[in-house]
Amino acid sequence: MSLKWLLIFVPISVGMAFAHANPTWVFLASCLAIVPLADMLAKATEDLAELLGPSIGGVLSATLGNGPELIVCGFALAKGLTGVVKSAIIGTVLMNVLLLPGLAMFFGGLSRTSQKFNKTTAGMSAALLTLASIGLVVPAILKLSSPAAQNELSLEISTILFSLYLLSLLFTMKTHKQLFTVADHESHDHAANEKRSIWPGLMQLTGIAVVLAVVSEVMTDALDPALESLHFSETFAGIIVLGSLGNVAQLIGAIRFGRADKMDLAMSSTVGAATQASLAMAPLLVFAGQLFGAPMDLLFSSFEVLAITLSVFVVGQLIRDGESNWFEGAMLVGVYGIFALGFYFYVP
């Protein structure tokens, strides 16, 4: 399924912004424009990672896995939309923990009794998600249990989370990479790619990122009036709308991997992306907030904290055995739907 036809909305959204068109239509057009750009960025990253080999390529894929969301949220943060950015982090985690692996399990399991994937990788992802959820819920717990506390520890917790992310890359890509290897074709593929230059891939990646940044700025400029016109709360817009924009490529990929019985790829591109969002993207946005003069914290609402905690618990229970079926996928999709409805009617 090609998304390239949606690229027509890139010049449309930019042109509408220059023409000072209705912000709601500008917002909707730019949302449609971001979808193919996010897909192209993901594919360009995968191609470049293949050229660089399994070690450096793996780090690149892990680092840029949430690139579209990071760019969009970066511009939103620079404009002071911290509430939307925080909700987008929650939305990215929920989508990659519940909806995407659920769809992969469901569509992959329809023609099979069960599907298997690497238990070590799944267990590592579940453990990292648990640690990340602790970091995301502690500020809220501290605020509830000690309202007089002045320091909500977001910067300190972000430093710890990002350090754990870097250590997880070292563990999976270097010291214990043999535990996470699915197939041993990398050396042959890398040798075949050594003669190819990485510069075209880097230029393509840079070009896509620049266009994505322009469209992201257009979208965030129109965000506030569009939300008011569409009667969306900041929480719903961040969690469901922005949290979904950069994950369309992963959604299509998760379904494709599931149907092809490549559940290791499906899990690494979904649950792995949720781990990156909570351990890397959230801390980086906290750090960026300090630079932009728009301080962002990790103080989420009670409902957001509950959603993250329950989601991590549910997915951990379902993937720890390294096996899935279509009904487990349906359960994950159903839980995501319940939370989506809750956030639609949620009033902060």
C-alpha positions in Angstrom: 0.0 0.0 0.0 1.7 3.2 -1.2 1.3 6.5 0.7 3.2 8.6 -1.9 0.0 10.0 -3.4 -0.5 11.9 -0.1 2.6 13.9 -1.0 0.3 16.3 -2.9 -0.7 17.7 0.5 2.8 18.9 1.1 2.6 21.9 -1.3 -1.2 22.2 -0.6 -0.6 22.7 3.2 2.3 25.1 2.7 0.4 27.1 0.1 -2.7 27.3 2.3 -0.6 28.5 5.2 1.0 31.3 3.1 -2.5 32.2 1.9 -3.8 32.4 5.5 -6.5 29.9 4.8 -8.8 28.5 7.5 -6.5 27.0 10.2 -8.6 23.9 10.5 -8.1 23.1 6.8 -4.4 23.9 7.1 -4.1 21.6 10.1 -5.9 18.7 8.3 -3.9 19.1 5.1 -0.6 19.2 7.0 -1.6 16.1 9.0 -2.2 14.3 5.7 1.2 15.6 4.4 3.1 14.3 7.4 1.9 10.7 6.8 3.9 10.0 3.6 6.9 12.0 4.9 7.0 9.8 8.0 6.8 6.7 5.8 9.6 7.9 3.6 11.8 8.9 6.6 11.3 5.4 8.1 12.2 3.7 4.8 15.3 6.0 4.2 16.5 5.2 7.7 16.1 1.4 7.1 18.0 1.7 3.8 20.8 3.6 5.4 21.0 1.2 8.3 21.4 -1.7 5.9 24.3 0.0 4.2 26.1 0.8 7.6 25.9 -2.8 8.8 24.1 -4.5 11.7 25.9 -2.6 14.5 25.9 1.0 13.5 22.8 0.5 11.4 21.0 -0.9 14.4 21.9 2.1 16.5 20.7 4.4 13.7 17.4 2.6 13.4 16.9 2.7 17.1 17.8 6.4 17.4 15.7 7.6 14.4 12.8 5.2 15.0 10.6 8.0 16.4 12.1 10.7 14.2 8.8 12.0 12.8 7.2 12.3 16.2 10.4 14.0 17.6 10.3 16.6 14.8 6.6 17.3 15.2 6.8 17.5 19.0 10.0 19.6 18.8 8.2 22.3 16.9 5.1 22.1 19.1 7.4 22.5 22.1 9.1 25.5 20.7 5.7 27.1 20.4 5.0 26.4 24.0 2.5 23.6 23.4 3.8 21.5 26.2 0.5 19.9 27.1 0.1 18.6 23.5 3.7 17.3 23.5 3.3 15.4 26.7 0.0 13.9 25.5 1.8 12.9 22.2 4.4 11.0 24.1 1.6 9.0 25.9 -0.1 8.5 22.5 3.0 7.1 20.9 3.6 4.7 23.7 0.0 3.5 23.8 -0.2 3.0 20.1 3.1 1.1 19.9 2.3 -1.0 23.0 -1.4 -1.8 22.3 -2.7 -1.0 18.8 0.2 -1.9 16.5 1.3 -5.2 18.1 -2.4 -6.1 18.5 -3.0 -5.6 14.7 0.1 -7.6 13.9 -1.0 -10.5 16.2 -4.6 -10.3 14.9 -3.9 -10.3 11.1 -1.0 -12.7 11.4 -2.9 -15.1 13.6 -6.0 -15.3 11.4 -4.5 -18.1 9.2 -2.4 -19.7 11.9 -2.9 -21.4 15.3 -0.2 -19.3 16.9 3.0 -17.3 16.0 6.3 -17.3 17.8 8.9 -14.6 18.4 12.1 -14.2 20.3 11.3 -14.4 24.1 14.6 -12.7 25.1 13.8 -9.7 22.9 10.2 -9.6 24.1 11.3 -9.9 27.8 13.9 -7.2 27.4 11.3 -4.8 25.8 8.8 -5.6 28.6 11.4 -5.0 31.3 12.5 -1.7 29.7 8.9 -0.6 29.4 8.3 -1.3 33.0 11.3 0.8 34.0 10.2 3.6 31.7 6.7 3.6 33.1 8.2 3.9 36.6 10.1 7.0 35.4 6.9 8.5 33.8 4.6 7.9 36.8 6.9 8.9 39.7 6.5 12.7 39.2 2.7 12.3 39.4 2.9 10.0 42.4 5.2 12.5 44.1 2.8 15.3 43.4 -0.2 13.4 44.7 1.6 12.1 47.9 3.5 15.3 48.6 1.7 18.4 47.2 4.1 20.7 48.8 7.1 19.3 47.0 8.6 22.0 44.7 10.9 19.7 42.7 9.1 17.3 40.4 12.4 15.6 39.4 11.6 15.5 35.6 15.1 16.6 34.5 16.8 14.2 36.9 14.5 11.3 35.9 15.0 12.1 32.2 18.7 11.8 32.6 18.4 8.4 34.2 15.9 7.2 31.5 18.2 8.4 28.7 21.2 6.7 30.3 19.3 3.5 30.5 18.4 3.8 26.8 22.0 4.2 25.9 22.9 1.2 28.1 20.2 -0.9 26.4 21.7 -0.1 23.0 25.1 -1.2 24.3 23.6 -4.4 25.7 21.6 -5.4 22.6 24.0 -4.2 19.9 27.4 -5.0 21.5 27.8 -7.0 24.6 24.9 -9.5 24.2 23.9 -9.1 20.6 24.0 -12.8 20.1 20.9 -13.1 22.2 18.9 -10.9 19.9 20.0 -12.3 16.5 17.2 -13.7 14.5 19.0 -14.8 11.3 22.7 -14.7 10.4 22.6 -13.0 7.0 24.0 -9.7 8.1 27.7 -10.3 7.2 26.8 -11.3 3.7 24.4 -8.4 3.1 26.8 -5.9 4.6 29.7 -7.2 2.4 27.4 -6.8 -0.6 26.6 -3.2 0.4 30.2 -2.1 1.2 30.7 -0.8 -2.3 27.6 1.4 -2.1 28.1 5.0 -0.9 26.1 6.2 2.1 26.0 9.8 0.9 22.9 9.4 -1.3 21.1 7.9 1.7 22.2 10.6 4.0 21.2 13.4 1.5 17.8 11.7 1.1 17.3 11.4 4.8 18.3 15.1 5.4 16.0 16.3 2.6 13.0 14.4 3.9 13.7 15.6 7.5 13.8 19.3 6.2 10.5 19.0 4.4 9.0 17.2 7.4 10.2 20.1 9.6 8.6 22.7 7.3 5.2 20.8 7.3 5.5 20.3 11.1 5.9 24.0 11.6 2.8 24.7 9.4 0.8 22.2 11.4 1.8 23.5 14.8 1.0 27.1 13.7 -2.6 26.0 12.9 -2.9 23.7 15.9 -4.6 25.9 18.5 -7.4 27.4 16.4 -7.9 24.0 14.7 -8.4 22.2 18.1 -10.9 24.9 19.1 -12.8 24.5 15.8 -12.8 20.7 15.9 -13.7 20.7 19.6 -10.7 18.5 20.5 -9.0 18.8 23.8 -5.2 19.1 23.9 -5.0 15.7 25.5 -7.1 13.9 22.8 -5.2 15.8 20.0 -1.8 14.9 21.4 -2.6 11.2 22.3 -4.7 10.2 19.3 -3.9 12.7 16.5 -0.2 13.6 17.0 0.5 10.2 18.5 -0.7 8.5 15.4 0.8 10.7 12.6 4.3 9.4 12.8 3.3 5.8 13.3 1.3 5.2 10.1 4.3 3.6 8.5 4.8 1.3 11.5 1.1 0.4 11.4 1.3 -0.7 7.8 4.6 -2.5 8.5 3.2 -4.3 11.6 0.3 -5.7 9.7 2.6 -6.8 6.8 5.1 -8.4 9.2 2.3 -10.2 11.1 0.7 -11.6 7.9 4.1 -12.8 6.7 4.8 -14.5 10.1 7.7 -12.2 10.9 6.7 -11.5 14.4 10.2 -10.6 15.6 10.2 -7.7 13.1 6.7 -6.8 14.2 7.5 -6.7 17.9 10.8 -4.8 17.4 9.1 -2.1 15.3 6.2 -1.7 17.7 7.0 -2.5 21.3 10.6 -1.5 20.6 9.4 1.9 19.3 7.4 2.4 22.5 10.5 1.7 24.5 12.4 4.3 22.5 9.6 6.8 22.9 9.6 6.5 26.7 13.4 6.1 27.3 14.7 8.4 24.6 12.1 10.7 23.0 10.5 11.9 26.3 13.9 12.7 27.9 15.1 14.4 24.7 12.0 16.6 24.7 12.6 17.5 28.3 16.2 18.5 27.5 15.0 20.5 24.4 12.4 22.3 26.5 15.3 23.7 28.6 17.0 25.0 25.4 13.8 26.4 23.9 12.8 28.2 27.1 9.6 26.2 27.3 10.3 23.9 30.2 8.6 20.5 29.9 8.0 18.1 32.8 7.0 14.5 33.1 4.1 15.3 35.3 1.2 13.5 33.6 -2.4 13.4 34.7 -3.7 10.5 36.8 -5.6 9.0 33.9 -2.5 9.1 31.6 -0.5 7.5 34.4 -3.1 4.8 34.8 -3.3 4.2 31.0 0.5 3.7 30.7 0.7 1.5 33.8 -2.1 -0.8 32.7 -0.9 -0.9 29.1 2.6 -2.0 30.1 1.1 -4.6 32.4 -1.2 -6.0 29.8 1.3 -6.3 27.0 3.9 -7.7 29.4 1.5 -10.5 30.3 0.8 -11.3 26.6 4.3 -11.3 25.2 6.4 -12.8 27.9 5.9 -16.4 26.6 7.1 -15.5 23.1 3.9 -16.7 21.4 0.8 -15.0 20.2 -2.6 -15.6 18.5 -5.3 -13.6 16.8 -7.4 -13.3 20.0 -4.6 -11.8 22.0 -4.2 -9.3 19.2 -7.9 -8.5 19.4 -7.6 -7.9 23.2 -4.8 -5.4 22.7 -6.7 -3.5 20.0 -9.8 -3.5 22.3 -7.8 -2.1 25.2 -6.5 0.7 22.9 -10.0 1.4 21.8 -11.2 1.7 25.4 -8.5 4.2 26.2 -9.1 6.2 23.0 -12.8 6.6 24.0 -11.7 7.6 27.5 -9.4 10.2 26.3 -12.0 11.6 23.9 -14.3 12.3 26.8 -11.6 13.2 29.3 -11.7 16.7 30.7 -8.4 17.8 32.4 
